[in-house]
Amino acid sequence: MRLIEGRGYLVRFNSDSPYAGWITARQLDAKIPVRTAPWLALQTLSELARLLPGGLAFLWDLPNPSLSNLPHEVRAAFWSAVGHLPNLTLHVRDEAFAEHLEGPIHGWFHGTQAPTGSMGQAWRQGWIGWIPEKDDVWSLPGVGQAEGPPESPEEIPPGCQWGEVVVPLGALKEVVSGDIVPLLGDIQAGIERNLSLRMSAHAWPGALPFHRRRTGWRIAVLGGREYIAASGTWEAAAENLRTFTAAVSEKLKCPVQIGTCHDPEAASMLGHQAMREGLPWRYSLPIPPASPTFTPGLGADPREAVPLESRMAFPENLVSLLSHPPVADLRLPSLPQEAAVAAFLRGVQHCPAIRWIPPDMPPPGPFSQERSWAPASAFVPLPDVTQALQPSLFDDLDTSEESSS
């Protein structure tokens, strides 16, 4: 992966291949029979994930009993390997997939409602995340959005991203798209030339067809907490983001998707740059000797012991604008119960993608001395709704009868 640091932004890309992408199980099965050659399919997925430094999203859209012909040990080993491949994230929609989970994986469950039953238990244990989804669109955190054509929405074609532009929300008004677009155009032209050489040398996997018209860029924002602390509004942020994205898409003539960046390293680099160079959006950053680091995503830092609601930020103005919901890593001092989670979610207007981090599960990296994870005991647990005391239906009647007698 290559990285270019500009005034108020970072550009991440690869020199001879797209930066990130997605592929469905149907597309993979058309090239390599997953049912009869699972290990060959696993090898292909590993190769694709290695070529895409920004990550590969693997969308499992085959029926759940697709691998029923394989012995249980083989199925368990296959799903364990898929769930732990570097740079690969598994996405599923069938709640029955919970039977294949035997521990935490790099994966997400897509559903209109929070999972229940076995999948809900796995979700609350931190084994898999949940993305609130609707229609036939796949929202892919860190990658973008995958959808099929209107005439056949269930047929999701594979897609890629040339690269990713990371911008703090506070810098959107100051960063000029005219300065970034020529740089992105030069980067894209270089990738296309190098990728053509790779393909002519037969060094590109045939399982992932490359289509230039379906390849675009991704704009990822972070620093939502600092932006609001500096008297910013979500209405202005949505307008700035919409204007910036439209200018980039018009000049590059390619699709541009909008998402959030939850990478602590990118947030740290942009924060140190703003403080080091005295940029206008530095005023909301922590004052030294604290580390001048932006907060990943839109809400509060998941590493700090703050209320759950502050880590669940998903402003209404950005709901229709973002290609995927922001990610909320919710650490708790105890395993959340199903009733408590349901009661908590009923009070959330727009739900982000949620991954629970119980105390027996180590928090995700990377780890940094600048801002470390607070211990699990410091976080506030979800209230136990089963212990809530409610007055009896006849309490008032009994009281009035006693007073009259």
VEXDREN-959069 format. One record per residue (C-alpha): residue number from 0; residue in three letters; x, y, z. Coordinates in pm, 1 decimal. Layout:
- num,residuo,east,north,up
- NUM,ALA,X,Y,Z
...
//
This chain:
- num,residuo,east,north,up
- 0,MET,0.0,0.0,0.0
- 1,ARG,112.5,351.9,-79.8
- 2,LEU,25.7,666.9,113.2
- 3,ILE,34.0,1031.6,5.2
- 4,GLU,-15.0,1301.6,268.2
- 5,GLY,-164.7,1630.4,153.3
- 6,ARG,-281.3,1942.0,332.9
- 7,GLY,-572.1,1808.6,535.7
- 8,TYR,-610.5,1471.4,366.6
- 9,LEU,-452.6,1131.6,308.0
- 10,VAL,-467.8,928.6,-13.3
- 11,ARG,-425.3,551.7,23.1
- 12,PHE,-387.0,329.0,-284.0
- 13,ASN,-187.8,46.4,-440.1
- 14,SER,56.2,96.6,-724.5
- 15,ASP,-44.8,-191.6,-955.0
- 16,SER,-391.5,-300.9,-845.5
- 17,PRO,-713.3,-153.3,-702.7
- 18,TYR,-709.1,-65.2,-334.2
- 19,ALA,-1020.7,-251.8,-216.0
- 20,GLY,-1309.2,-448.8,-359.5
- 21,TRP,-1582.1,-707.2,-315.7
- 22,ILE,-1686.1,-1038.2,-467.8
- 23,THR,-1987.5,-1263.2,-412.3
- 24,ALA,-1989.6,-1635.0,-347.0
- 25,ARG,-2193.8,-1686.2,-666.5
- 26,GLN,-1928.8,-1508.0,-870.6
- 27,LEU,-1654.8,-1716.3,-710.3
- 28,ASP,-1854.0,-2037.3,-752.2
- 29,ALA,-1894.3,-1967.5,-1125.5
- 30,LYS,-1514.6,-1977.2,-1163.1
- 31,ILE,-1419.0,-2222.9,-890.8
- 32,PRO,-1675.5,-2472.5,-753.2
- 33,VAL,-1689.4,-2387.9,-385.0
- 34,ARG,-1898.7,-2696.6,-304.3
- 35,THR,-1654.5,-2948.2,-450.8
- 36,ALA,-1323.7,-2760.2,-419.9
- 37,PRO,-1347.2,-2547.1,-102.6
- 38,TRP,-971.2,-2529.6,-48.6
- 39,LEU,-911.3,-2406.8,-402.5
- 40,ALA,-1172.0,-2136.7,-342.6
- 41,LEU,-997.6,-2048.5,-15.7
- 42,GLN,-667.0,-2017.4,-199.4
- 43,THR,-826.1,-1781.8,-453.0
- 44,LEU,-977.0,-1566.6,-178.7
- 45,SER,-639.4,-1546.5,-7.2
- 46,GLU,-474.6,-1434.8,-330.0
- 47,LEU,-740.2,-1169.3,-393.0
- 48,ALA,-715.2,-1036.8,-36.8
- 49,ARG,-337.6,-1014.6,-70.9
- 50,LEU,-369.1,-808.3,-390.5
- 51,LEU,-614.0,-559.1,-235.5
- 52,PRO,-443.7,-387.5,61.0
- 53,GLY,-758.8,-197.9,154.7
- 54,GLY,-949.8,-520.0,205.8
- 55,LEU,-1172.4,-766.8,20.0
- 56,ALA,-1538.7,-807.1,115.0
- 57,PHE,-1665.9,-1160.8,52.0
- 58,LEU,-2046.6,-1162.9,19.8
- 59,TRP,-2193.8,-1505.8,90.5
- 60,ASP,-2511.1,-1515.3,-122.0
- 61,LEU,-2534.6,-1892.0,-173.5
- 62,PRO,-2796.2,-2093.2,18.6
- 63,ASN,-2683.5,-2195.4,365.7
- 64,PRO,-2680.1,-2572.5,294.7
- 65,SER,-2445.7,-2518.0,-1.3
- 66,LEU,-2162.7,-2703.5,174.1
- 67,SER,-2382.0,-2973.1,329.6
- 68,ASN,-2211.7,-3236.9,116.4
- 69,LEU,-1886.9,-3182.6,307.8
- 70,PRO,-1806.2,-3346.9,642.8
- 71,HIS,-1857.5,-3133.3,950.7
- 72,GLU,-1484.5,-3107.6,1019.6
- 73,VAL,-1417.9,-2981.1,667.0
- 74,ARG,-1696.3,-2722.1,686.0
- 75,ALA,-1575.1,-2600.5,1024.7
- 76,ALA,-1215.6,-2570.7,902.5
- 77,PHE,-1326.3,-2389.0,585.8
- 78,TRP,-1533.9,-2126.0,766.8
- 79,SER,-1267.4,-2077.7,1031.9
- 80,ALA,-1007.3,-2014.7,762.6
- 81,VAL,-1235.7,-1775.6,570.0
- 82,GLY,-1316.1,-1583.9,887.9
- 83,HIS,-949.2,-1530.5,972.1
- 84,LEU,-792.3,-1454.3,634.1
- 85,PRO,-592.5,-1129.1,649.8
- 86,ASN,-755.9,-839.3,460.2
- 87,LEU,-1078.4,-1038.3,406.5
- 88,THR,-1416.9,-967.8,566.9
- 89,LEU,-1706.4,-1212.8,542.9
- 90,HIS,-2061.6,-1080.3,496.7
- 91,VAL,-2369.7,-1301.9,546.1
- 92,ARG,-2748.4,-1255.9,555.8
- 93,ASP,-2874.6,-1592.7,681.4
- 94,GLU,-2919.1,-1619.7,1059.4
- 95,ALA,-2868.4,-1995.1,1028.4
- 96,PHE,-2501.9,-1918.7,954.1
- 97,ALA,-2454.6,-1900.9,1332.6
- 98,GLU,-2410.4,-2278.9,1338.8
- 99,HIS,-2074.5,-2232.1,1163.1
- 100,LEU,-1942.7,-1982.5,1418.3
- 101,GLU,-1710.2,-2127.9,1678.4
- 102,GLY,-1534.9,-1804.9,1778.7
- 103,PRO,-1476.1,-1443.6,1671.2
- 104,ILE,-1430.2,-1385.7,1296.9
- 105,HIS,-1378.7,-1087.0,1067.5
- 106,GLY,-1740.0,-1083.0,957.9
- 107,TRP,-2073.6,-901.8,955.1
- 108,PHE,-2434.4,-1015.2,961.1
- 109,HIS,-2669.7,-803.2,745.9
- 110,GLY,-3031.2,-777.2,856.6
- 111,THR,-3316.8,-531.6,890.9
- 112,GLN,-3344.0,-610.4,1262.3
- 113,ALA,-3087.3,-696.1,1523.5
- 114,PRO,-3014.8,-1071.8,1518.1
- 115,THR,-3184.4,-1298.8,1767.2
- 116,GLY,-3149.6,-1662.9,1865.1
- 117,SER,-2816.4,-1829.7,1795.0
- 118,MET,-2698.0,-1546.4,1569.4
- 119,GLY,-2798.9,-1291.8,1833.2
- 120,GLN,-2599.7,-1483.0,2094.0
- 121,ALA,-2295.0,-1488.8,1868.0
- 122,TRP,-2337.5,-1116.6,1797.8
- 123,ARG,-2359.0,-1022.0,2164.8
- 124,GLN,-2054.7,-1237.9,2237.8
- 125,GLY,-1854.8,-1032.2,1988.0
- 126,TRP,-1809.7,-1318.2,1740.9
- 127,ILE,-1965.3,-1125.4,1450.6
- 128,GLY,-2090.9,-769.9,1387.6
- 129,TRP,-2434.5,-653.4,1275.8
- 130,ILE,-2507.0,-407.4,993.7
- 131,PRO,-2864.7,-272.8,972.7
- 132,GLU,-2960.1,-335.6,612.2
- 133,LYS,-3258.2,-298.1,384.7
- 134,ASP,-3349.1,-388.9,28.4
- 135,ASP,-3089.8,-580.2,-175.3
- 136,VAL,-2797.7,-343.7,-112.3
- 137,TRP,-2486.6,-464.5,68.4
- 138,SER,-2328.7,-195.5,289.2
- 139,LEU,-1960.7,-274.4,331.7
- 140,PRO,-1776.1,-77.0,603.4
- 141,GLY,-1433.5,30.6,484.4
- 142,VAL,-1514.9,-54.0,121.2
- 143,GLY,-1840.1,103.3,3.5
- 144,GLN,-2171.8,-24.2,-124.9
- 145,ALA,-2247.2,-316.8,-355.9
- 146,GLU,-2573.9,-353.7,-540.8
- 147,GLY,-2703.3,-526.8,-850.8
- 148,PRO,-2875.1,-381.6,-1156.6
- 149,PRO,-3244.3,-281.4,-1124.3
- 150,GLU,-3358.8,-568.8,-1344.9
- 151,SER,-3171.6,-825.7,-1133.7
- 152,PRO,-3087.8,-679.3,-789.3
- 153,GLU,-2982.7,-1013.7,-641.8
- 154,GLU,-2702.5,-1051.0,-897.1
- 155,ILE,-2426.7,-844.0,-738.7
- 156,PRO,-2137.1,-786.7,-981.2
- 157,PRO,-1784.7,-764.7,-836.1
- 158,GLY,-1641.6,-418.1,-791.2
- 159,CYS,-1327.1,-232.8,-684.8
- 160,GLN,-1203.1,102.9,-558.6
- 161,TRP,-899.4,280.8,-701.9
- 162,GLY,-815.2,418.8,-361.2
- 163,GLU,-935.3,607.5,-58.0
- 164,VAL,-920.6,975.7,39.9
- 165,VAL,-936.0,1032.4,418.2
- 166,VAL,-1043.9,1381.1,529.4
- 167,PRO,-1134.7,1522.1,874.2
- 168,LEU,-1483.7,1671.0,878.0
- 169,GLY,-1345.5,2000.7,998.1
- 170,ALA,-1115.3,2027.1,695.4
- 171,LEU,-1382.2,1964.5,430.7
- 172,LYS,-1461.4,2333.5,396.7
- 173,GLU,-1093.6,2424.0,354.8
- 174,VAL,-972.2,2138.0,134.8
- 175,VAL,-1008.9,2238.4,-230.1
- 176,SER,-1123.4,1960.8,-462.4
- 177,GLY,-932.4,2125.7,-746.4
- 178,ASP,-606.8,2048.7,-566.3
- 179,ILE,-694.2,1683.5,-502.8
- 180,VAL,-852.8,1585.0,-834.8
- 181,PRO,-532.4,1622.6,-1046.2
- 182,LEU,-346.9,1410.3,-791.5
- 183,LEU,-617.9,1140.6,-797.9
- 184,GLY,-618.8,1148.0,-1179.2
- 185,ASP,-242.1,1091.7,-1193.2
- 186,ILE,-265.9,811.3,-938.5
- 187,GLN,-549.1,643.6,-1129.5
- 188,ALA,-362.6,667.6,-1460.4
- 189,GLY,-55.1,510.0,-1303.5
- 190,ILE,-258.1,226.6,-1152.1
- 191,GLU,-424.7,156.7,-1486.4
- 192,ARG,-90.2,136.0,-1668.1
- 193,ASN,62.0,-92.9,-1407.7
- 194,LEU,-252.0,-305.0,-1385.7
- 195,SER,-249.9,-355.0,-1763.4
- 196,LEU,104.7,-489.0,-1732.6
- 197,ARG,-6.0,-721.5,-1454.5
- 198,MET,-293.6,-852.3,-1663.4
- 199,SER,-79.6,-898.9,-1974.6
- 200,ALA,154.2,-1110.7,-1761.3
- 201,HIS,-148.4,-1320.6,-1647.1
- 202,ALA,-82.7,-1214.5,-1287.3
- 203,TRP,-441.2,-1105.6,-1215.3
- 204,PRO,-683.5,-1373.0,-1084.1
- 205,GLY,-959.0,-1456.2,-1328.2
- 206,ALA,-1203.4,-1506.0,-1040.1
- 207,LEU,-1229.6,-1125.8,-997.0
- 208,PRO,-1315.4,-968.8,-1333.3
- 209,PHE,-1195.6,-610.7,-1353.8
- 210,HIS,-1437.7,-354.0,-1497.2
- 211,ARG,-1304.7,-2.9,-1528.4
- 212,ARG,-1650.1,158.4,-1534.8
- 213,ARG,-1741.6,-1.7,-1201.3
- 214,THR,-1419.0,106.8,-1033.3
- 215,GLY,-1424.2,433.2,-841.1
- 216,TRP,-1287.4,618.9,-540.7
- 217,ARG,-1392.3,630.8,-178.2
- 218,ILE,-1413.1,945.3,35.0
- 219,ALA,-1381.1,859.0,405.9
- 220,VAL,-1437.0,1112.4,684.0
- 221,LEU,-1338.7,1109.5,1051.0
- 222,GLY,-1310.4,1351.3,1341.3
- 223,GLY,-1683.9,1392.9,1399.2
- 224,ARG,-1641.9,1461.1,1770.7
- 225,GLU,-1384.9,1734.2,1711.8
- 226,TYR,-1598.8,1888.2,1438.8
- 227,ILE,-1901.6,1922.0,1667.8
- 228,ALA,-1681.0,2049.6,1952.6
- 229,ALA,-1565.4,2329.8,1719.5
- 230,SER,-1929.6,2447.4,1677.6
- 231,GLY,-1982.9,2261.4,1352.0
- 232,THR,-2325.7,2137.1,1245.7
- 233,TRP,-2421.9,1814.2,1074.1
- 234,GLU,-2619.9,2009.9,815.2
- 235,ALA,-2308.0,2199.1,710.0
- 236,ALA,-2100.6,1879.2,715.2
- 237,ALA,-2348.1,1704.8,484.0
- 238,GLU,-2349.8,1997.6,242.8
- 239,ASN,-1969.0,2023.8,236.6
- 240,LEU,-1934.0,1650.8,185.0
- 241,ARG,-2193.5,1646.1,-92.9
- 242,THR,-2027.3,1937.1,-274.4
- 243,PHE,-1679.1,1791.0,-241.9
- 244,THR,-1786.1,1445.6,-363.7
- 245,ALA,-1980.2,1584.5,-658.9
- 246,ALA,-1677.8,1785.3,-775.3
- 247,VAL,-1448.9,1480.3,-753.3
- 248,SER,-1697.3,1254.9,-935.6
- 249,GLU,-1760.8,1506.1,-1213.9
- 250,LYS,-1393.7,1564.9,-1289.9
- 251,LEU,-1276.7,1203.4,-1260.3
- 252,LYS,-1578.6,1059.7,-1448.0
- 253,CYS,-1609.0,764.1,-1212.7
- 254,PRO,-1830.7,661.7,-919.2
- 255,VAL,-1736.1,805.5,-580.0
- 256,GLN,-1864.2,647.9,-260.1
- 257,ILE,-1875.9,814.3,81.1
- 258,GLY,-1802.5,640.3,407.5
- 259,THR,-1635.9,678.7,744.4
- 260,CYS,-1278.3,598.2,842.1
- 261,HIS,-1221.4,413.8,1169.4
- 262,ASP,-844.4,374.8,1136.1
- 263,PRO,-667.6,517.9,1445.7
- 264,GLU,-340.9,552.0,1252.9
- 265,ALA,-496.7,775.6,985.0
- 266,ALA,-668.3,981.1,1256.7
- 267,SER,-335.8,1024.0,1435.9
- 268,MET,-147.7,1127.3,1120.6
- 269,LEU,-405.4,1391.0,1027.8
- 270,GLY,-422.6,1524.0,1382.7
- 271,HIS,-45.5,1559.2,1415.5
- 272,GLN,-32.0,1725.4,1073.1
- 273,ALA,-294.8,1982.8,1168.1
- 274,MET,-116.4,2071.6,1491.4
- 275,ARG,231.3,2066.2,1337.5
- 276,GLU,142.8,2292.7,1045.9
- 277,GLY,-102.7,2514.3,1232.4
- 278,LEU,-398.6,2433.0,1009.4
- 279,PRO,-732.7,2603.0,1083.1
- 280,TRP,-910.0,2282.7,1192.8
- 281,ARG,-657.5,2213.0,1470.4
- 282,TYR,-845.8,2412.8,1736.0
- 283,SER,-1074.5,2126.2,1829.9
- 284,LEU,-784.4,1887.1,1891.2
- 285,PRO,-654.5,1802.7,2240.1
- 286,ILE,-397.1,2049.0,2369.7
- 287,PRO,-42.5,1920.6,2436.6
- 288,PRO,88.2,1735.6,2628.6
- 289,ALA,-214.4,1529.7,2523.9
- 290,SER,-181.3,1365.1,2184.6
- 291,PRO,-332.5,1581.6,1905.5
- 292,THR,-528.8,1298.5,1747.6
- 293,PHE,-861.4,1307.3,1567.7
- 294,THR,-1129.0,1060.5,1675.5
- 295,PRO,-1195.4,781.4,1424.2
- 296,GLY,-1544.6,785.7,1276.9
- 297,LEU,-1824.4,1024.7,1372.4
- 298,GLY,-1880.0,954.9,1741.4
- 299,ALA,-1674.1,928.4,2055.8
- 300,ASP,-1360.2,719.0,2065.0
- 301,PRO,-1448.8,355.2,2141.7
- 302,ARG,-1129.8,326.0,2349.4
- 303,GLU,-1261.2,574.7,2607.9
- 304,ALA,-1508.2,493.6,2885.3
- 305,VAL,-1787.8,720.5,2762.3
- 306,PRO,-2165.6,659.8,2736.1
- 307,LEU,-2281.1,416.4,2470.5
- 308,GLU,-2496.7,679.5,2302.1
- 309,SER,-2193.9,898.7,2227.7
- 310,ARG,-2023.3,607.7,2051.7
- 311,MET,-2337.2,540.2,1843.3
- 312,ALA,-2336.8,871.0,1652.9
- 313,PHE,-2512.8,846.8,1314.1
- 314,PRO,-2655.8,1191.7,1226.4
- 315,GLU,-2975.7,1199.5,1025.3
- 316,ASN,-2822.6,1441.4,774.1
- 317,LEU,-2564.9,1179.0,674.9
- 318,VAL,-2792.2,873.2,661.7
- 319,SER,-2880.0,906.9,293.3
- 320,LEU,-2535.4,1037.5,202.6
- 321,LEU,-2308.3,763.6,337.8
- 322,SER,-2263.1,442.1,139.7
- 323,HIS,-2250.1,242.2,461.7
- 324,PRO,-2332.7,318.2,826.2
- 325,PRO,-2049.3,412.3,1062.2
- 326,VAL,-1905.7,140.8,1284.7
- 327,ALA,-1962.7,144.4,1662.1
- 328,ASP,-1730.5,-75.4,1869.1
- 329,LEU,-1911.5,-104.9,2203.5
- 330,ARG,-1701.1,-235.2,2489.4
- 331,LEU,-1882.9,-347.1,2805.3
- 332,PRO,-1782.6,-480.0,3148.2
- 333,SER,-2023.4,-774.3,3112.8
- 334,LEU,-2192.7,-973.3,2840.0
- 335,PRO,-2501.8,-780.5,2720.9
- 336,GLN,-2834.5,-960.6,2750.4
- 337,GLU,-3084.1,-981.4,2464.7
- 338,ALA,-3361.1,-788.2,2641.8
- 339,ALA,-3123.2,-510.4,2748.7
- 340,VAL,-2985.7,-477.3,2395.5
- 341,ALA,-3337.1,-465.2,2246.1
- 342,ALA,-3441.1,-194.6,2493.1
- 343,PHE,-3126.3,3.5,2417.4
- 344,LEU,-3174.6,-14.1,2039.4
- 345,ARG,-3536.7,102.0,2065.7
- 346,GLY,-3404.2,437.7,2179.7
- 347,VAL,-3167.9,476.1,1883.4
- 348,GLN,-3311.4,664.9,1586.6
- 349,HIS,-3048.1,571.0,1326.2
- 350,CYS,-2848.9,265.1,1416.3
- 351,PRO,-2484.8,226.8,1302.3
- 352,ALA,-2307.9,-101.5,1243.3
- 353,ILE,-2247.7,-253.2,1587.6
- 354,ARG,-1979.3,-485.8,1714.2
- 355,TRP,-1985.4,-573.7,2084.5
- 356,ILE,-1660.8,-618.8,2278.4
- 357,PRO,-1731.6,-819.2,2597.5
- 358,PRO,-1469.3,-822.0,2875.9
- 359,ASP,-1340.0,-1168.8,2786.5
- 360,MET,-1262.7,-1054.8,2431.2
- 361,PRO,-947.8,-850.3,2357.4
- 362,PRO,-1015.3,-514.4,2190.9
- 363,PRO,-910.0,-469.4,1829.3
- 364,GLY,-581.6,-306.1,1731.9
- 365,PRO,-369.9,-128.2,1648.1
- 366,PHE,-263.1,-31.5,1999.4
- 367,SER,-100.3,305.8,2066.1
- 368,GLN,50.8,475.5,2369.1
- 369,GLU,-112.3,800.1,2256.0
- 370,ARG,-460.0,671.7,2331.8
- 371,SER,-492.3,327.1,2487.0
- 372,TRP,-802.0,119.7,2558.2
- 373,ALA,-961.1,179.5,2896.4
- 374,PRO,-1010.3,-139.6,3102.1
- 375,ALA,-1340.9,-318.3,3053.7
- 376,SER,-1437.0,-250.0,3416.5
- 377,ALA,-1436.5,125.9,3347.9
- 378,PHE,-1722.5,107.2,3096.7
- 379,VAL,-2086.6,139.3,3200.0
- 380,PRO,-2295.1,-177.6,3150.4
- 381,LEU,-2634.3,-190.7,2986.2
- 382,PRO,-2913.9,-169.4,3244.0
- 383,ASP,-3080.9,-501.6,3323.8
- 384,VAL,-3439.8,-440.2,3219.1
- 385,THR,-3553.9,-766.9,3379.1
- 386,GLN,-3475.8,-623.0,3724.0
- 387,ALA,-3682.6,-308.2,3672.2
- 388,LEU,-3961.7,-283.2,3929.9
- 389,GLN,-4306.2,-190.9,3800.3
- 390,PRO,-4605.4,-100.6,4021.3
- 391,SER,-4876.9,-360.6,4045.3
- 392,LEU,-5198.1,-303.4,3853.9
- 393,PHE,-5405.4,-306.2,4176.1
- 394,ASP,-5167.5,-113.9,4404.5
- 395,ASP,-5370.7,206.7,4385.0
- 396,LEU,-5695.9,17.4,4438.1
- 397,ASP,-5565.1,-156.9,4750.8
- 398,THR,-5437.1,171.9,4890.4
- 399,SER,-5768.5,352.6,4838.2
- 400,GLU,-5965.1,66.4,4999.9
- 401,GLU,-5742.3,70.6,5308.9
- 402,SER,-5777.5,447.7,5347.2
- 403,SER,-6158.9,433.7,5318.5
- 404,SER,-6187.7,159.8,5578.7
//
